């Protein structure tokens, strides 16, 4: 096997264009596996890391290969690894300190991956881990979504939304979502019960008494979203301001947690005013949950939604397309 690989990443924060690196294939620790990456998913977190938005949470060393989730084949196992063998087809989400899936090979903790769904190809499987685990953890751990409850999922035709609608329906919820007329047919096919054309009407003016809000945008959309909830409702955001509750959960330390407490004061006041609970989510790897999701795909209760597949060398174009907000479903890099 060759000793070098190609990868795409950055040499500094705020770098406008990704660059191609030729790097040594990574060595693995005893509790890791080496994966030949067939496909990697593109996510908004990739350009947020590139632009330095997340440096308060984690400051990466440069140069940095981007990419969070992936699907591929195990080519080497560490001495302590018993769950996987060479040749296994796997998918996963590495812990936040181990980004770098925009590469031909990737070393990952064995406990952060699972066997990929048998009925999905590598590109489809790579589209799942980050959005799947984020939403699974949001619905089950932070939100406590229950059968029969009503939830608004913003941006239903996007990468997060196309998965979240399906999982909410699997969990027995009534789902409203926002989408353009161009995205209406897609979100209805995925199970949305009510579709709000965001270009024609403000969702907070027509929805009332909802149990849960899954916020994708933050900002005004999040602020107004509190209005649609009943007292006792729950908000989980991907892009809102982290609060002190988040700081404590992420073990950020006293001073960072207090800084978040101050920065999120407007949201804390809205929590109290509307009698709801607000949380921001930062996903973690979880092999057991990946196995649950794989089962749902294999049973046909979930289906992958991939908008475009780019070759690894066109990672910049893929990131630009992600940042444009026009994607209907996930964007994937075909590596092998």
N, C-alpha and C positions, 0 to 999 in steps of 0.2 A: 504493500500500500504506500502511496506517496506520502511524503512527510509535510507537504505544504498544502494550503487551501486558499480559496478566494473568499472574501467577505466584504460587506458594505457597511460603512460607518462614518464617524467623524473624528477629527483631530482636535477639535475645540468646540465649546458651546457657541451657539448662534451661528454656526457654520451654515452657509446658504445651500451648498450642494454636498451631497454625500460623495464619498470617494471610495474607490476600490482598494482594498488591502490584500496583500499576499502574506499570509501569516503561517506559522507552524501549526500543524494540527494539535489541539490541546491534549496535554497529558491528563489522566484521570486519577482521582483519589480512590481509596479502597471502597468508598460508599457511592461511587459514581459510575455512570455508563457513558460510553462514547457513541453518539448517534450520527449516522450519515443523514444529513437533513435533506429530505425530498421537497418539502414545502414549508414556508413560514408565513404567518399572518401579519398583515400591516394594520396597525392600530393608532388612534390619536395619541396614545402615550409615547409613540416613537418620535413624533415631531415635538411633543412637549419636552421630552428629554433633550432632543437636539437644541431646542430653544432655551434651555436652562430653567424651564418653568418649575421643575420639581426639585431643584437643588436644595431647598429647605429640608426636604424629606430624605434625599440621598444625593450625594455629590460624587459622581462617577469619575474614575481616573481615565485620562486620555492617553492614547487614542481609544475609542470606544466603538465596538461593533454593536449595531442596533438590533432590535428584534426580541420579542418576548415569547411568543408561542410558536409551535412547530409540530411537524409530523415527520417521522423518518424510521430508519432501520438501525437497530443496535448492532454495532460492529466490534465492540469491546466492552467487557464488564470488569469492574473492580473486584478485588479479592473478597470483599464482604457482601457482594450483591448475590442474592439467591432468587429474587423474583423474576429476573429476566435473563435471557440467554442470547447469544449472537444470532441474528436473523429475525428476532422479534420486531414486529411493526408496532411502533409506539407513538403516542402524542403527549404533549405536556406543556406546562407553564413553569419555567424555572423561578426560583426565588429572586427577588428584586435585585440582589447583589450580583446575579449571574446572567445578566442580559447578554445577547449576542447570537441570536438565531438566524440573522441574515448572513449565514455562512454555510459552507459545504459540510462542515463537521461541528459538533457542539457537545461539550461535556456537561452533564446534568446529574444532579442528585437522583438516585434511583427512586427515592420516596416522593419525587415531584412529578412522576410520569405514570402512565397506565397504557395498557394495550389499546391501540386505536380501534374505533368501531369497525367491525369486519366488513360492513356494507358500504363504507365510505372510502373513496380514493384518498391519496395523500393530501391533495389540495383541499378537498372538502374537510378532512380531519383537521388540518392545520387551522382552519377557520374557526374552530370551536373553543379551544382552551381558555383564552382570556375572556371573551364575552360570556362563555358558558359558566366559568367559575365565578366571575364577577356577579352575574345575575343570580346564580344559584345561591351564593352567599348573601346577596342583598335580600332575596325573597325569604330565605329560610332562617338566616341568623339575625339580620338587622331589622327586617320588616315584619317577619312572622306572618307572611301572607297565608290566608286561610281560604278554604273552599267556600264559594258563595260571596266572597268579598269583591268589591269593585276597585279596580286599579287603573290609573292613567299611566300609560307608557309613552313617553315623548319620543318623537322621531321614529315611528314604527318601521319605516322602510330602511333604516340604517343598519349598520352592523350589529349594534347592541339590540335595537328594537326588533329586528327579525327573529332573533333568538328569544328575547324576553316575552314577546307575544305568545310564542309557542309554549314556553315553560309555564307561564301564567295560566294558560288554558289547560295544560296537563295537571296543574294544581287546583283546577276547578274554579278559577276566578272569572269574573266578568271584566272584559278588557276594552277600554277605550284607548285610542291612540291618535296622535297627530301625524298627518302625512299630506303631501300634495296630491292633487288629482292624479298625477302620473304614478304615484305610489299606492293609490287606493286599492287597485285590484290585487296587488301583492299582499298587502296587510290583511285584506279580507280573506284571501286564500290561506293565510297563516292562522286565521281564527279570530281576528279582531271583531268584537261585537259592535263597536261604534267608532267611526272614523271622523275626525275633525279636520277639515281642510284649513290648515294654519294660514294660508294665504287669504282666506275669505273671512275667517272669524277667529276671535281670541278664545282659546279653550276655557279660560277662567270665567268667561261670561255665559257659558252654556252648560258647564258641568258643575254639579253641586252634590254634597253629601258623600263624597268618595272616601274609601277607607285608606287608600294608599296612592302615593305618587312616586314614580320612578323617573327621576330627573336626569336628563342627559346634558343640558346646556348650562345650568347655573344662571347667574345674572338675573335679569328681569323675569325670565321664564320661571325660574325657581321662586322668586319673590311672589309672583302672582299665583303660583301653583298652590301656595298655602290656602288660598281662598276656596279651593274646590273641596277641601277635606272637612269631614265631620270632626267634632272634638274627639280626641283619642286617636286621630288618624296618624299615619306614619309616612315620613318622607325619607327616601334614600337618594342621594345625589352622587353623580360621578364627577361633577364639575363645580359644585358649590365650594364655599370657603370651609376648610376644615375647622372644627371646633375643638374645645378642650377635651371632650369625650373621645374624639379621634386621636388627639395627642397622647392621651393616656393609653388607649388601645394599641397604639403603635410604639409605645415606650420611647417617646421622643425626649423625655426629660423635662424637668420643671420649667426651665426658661422658654423652651420652644412651645411647650403646652400653654404657658401663660400668654405667649405672643399670639397663639391661635385663639385663645379665649377672648382676647381684646379684638382681634381682627374679625371674629365671627359674632360680635355683639349684636349687630342688626338682625342676624338670623336667630339668635337666642331670644331676642325680644319678640320676633314673629312667632317662634315656638310657643312662648307664653301667651301671646295675644290670641292665637288661634287654638290653643290647647292641644297641640300636636307634638310629635317627636321627630327631630331632624338628625340624620346621620349622613356622613360622607363615607363612601366605601373605598378601600384600597385593597385590592384582591391579594390573596395569598395562594400559593400552590397547594393542591390537595388531591392526592392520587385516588383516594376513596371516592371523592365526588366526581372525578373524571371517569371512574369506572361506572358510577351511576348514570352519568350522561351517555357513556358509550352504550349502555343497555337500552336507554330510551331511543337512541338512534337505531340500534339493531332491531328494536321492536316496531319501528316506523312511527313512533309517537313524536319524534322530532325529525326535521329534515334540514340539511344544510342549505344556506342561501349564499352563494358566491357570485359577486358582481363581475369582477375582472381578475384575471391571472396575468401577472407580469413576470418576465424572466428576472433572475437575481440582478443582472447587470442594469436593469431598469428600475431599481429600487427607488431612485429619486422621483421618477414619474409616478410610481405607485404612491409615494408619500404625498406628492402634490395632489394627486387625485383624492386621497384620503382627506387632505386638508380642505379641499374644495367643498366637501359636504354633499357631493352629488351622488355618491355611491348608493346603490340599492342592494344592501347585503354586504358581505365581507370582501375585502381586497386581499389577494394572496400572491406571494412570490413563489414561483416554481424554481427550486434550487437545483434539483437533479433532473 
